[in-house]
């Protein structure tokens, strides 16, 4: 049986790209199931009613990613 979940986009940070079907790859702060928000990178359908697979990062993980990118 599929488990239900909830989400709230707390802050829309950036739209990185849009595909021909108008889905957007976005970086947002998202609260999943009422938990504290995390950085979230995934594809979203117009209006955020559907989503693709993505990744979530804690503040510490996001800071490490930013640091790594800057060092490249």
C-alpha positions as CSV (number, residue, x, y, z in Angstrom):
1,X,0.0,0.0,0.0
2,X,1.5,3.4,-1.0
3,X,2.3,5.6,2.0
4,X,0.9,9.1,1.9
5,X,3.2,12.1,2.3
6,X,2.9,15.8,2.4
7,X,5.2,18.6,1.2
8,X,5.3,22.4,1.4
9,X,7.6,24.4,-0.8
10,X,8.9,26.9,1.8
11,X,11.1,28.9,-0.6
12,X,11.5,28.8,-4.3
13,X,15.2,29.4,-4.9
14,X,15.9,28.9,-8.6
15,X,14.6,27.4,-11.8
16,X,17.6,25.8,-13.5
17,X,15.9,24.6,-16.7
18,X,12.6,23.9,-18.4
19,X,12.0,20.9,-20.7
20,X,9.7,20.8,-23.8
21,X,6.8,19.4,-21.6
22,X,7.1,22.6,-19.4
23,X,8.5,20.7,-16.4
24,X,11.1,22.7,-14.6
25,X,14.2,21.5,-12.7
26,X,14.2,23.6,-9.5
27,X,16.2,24.2,-6.4
28,X,13.8,24.8,-3.5
29,X,13.6,24.6,0.3
30,X,10.9,21.9,0.9
31,X,9.4,20.7,4.1
32,X,8.5,16.9,3.8
33,X,5.8,15.5,6.1
34,X,6.0,18.6,8.4
35,X,9.7,18.2,9.1
36,X,12.2,21.1,8.9
37,X,12.8,22.2,5.3
38,X,15.8,20.8,3.3
39,X,17.3,21.9,0.1
40,X,15.6,20.0,-2.7
41,X,16.6,19.5,-6.3
42,X,14.1,17.9,-8.7
43,X,11.8,18.2,-11.7
44,X,8.4,19.7,-11.1
45,X,5.3,19.8,-13.3
46,X,3.7,23.2,-13.9
47,X,1.9,24.3,-10.7
48,X,4.0,21.9,-8.6
49,X,1.2,19.3,-8.6
50,X,3.5,16.5,-9.7
51,X,7.2,15.9,-9.2
52,X,10.0,13.7,-10.5
53,X,12.7,11.9,-8.5
54,X,15.1,14.2,-6.8
55,X,17.6,14.7,-4.0
56,X,17.3,16.5,-0.7
57,X,20.3,18.0,1.2
58,X,20.6,19.2,4.8
59,X,22.1,22.6,5.4
60,X,25.5,21.0,6.1
61,X,25.4,18.8,2.9
62,X,24.4,21.9,0.9
63,X,27.3,23.9,2.3
64,X,29.7,21.1,1.5
65,X,28.3,20.9,-2.1
66,X,28.7,24.7,-2.6
67,X,32.3,24.5,-1.2
68,X,33.1,21.7,-3.5
69,X,31.7,23.5,-6.6
70,X,33.6,26.7,-5.7
71,X,36.9,24.6,-5.6
72,X,36.4,23.1,-9.0
